[in-house]
């Protein structure tokens, strides 16, 4: 299980702060697309793989567009939009 914490407008779009994904070895871009599918039937969601910072296990940070990054079972992921306020 991968535990995903969403903040800012990502949380608003998805409709909850935490999401548990039952998949091992998912690419970060695929994770973002899966969360976008959860987003309140709005095709114009304010987050994408190009404007989201992914932080894995509190140490590795990269954009979700870095398609070579794979999230594994047991990872904890924080999704932070580039424009998140202060």
Secondary structure, DSSP 8 states (H G I E B T S, - for coil): -EEEEE-HHHHHHHTSSEEEE--SSEEHHHHHHHHHHHSTT-TT-S--TTSEEEEETTTEEEETT-TT-EE-TT-EEEEEESS---
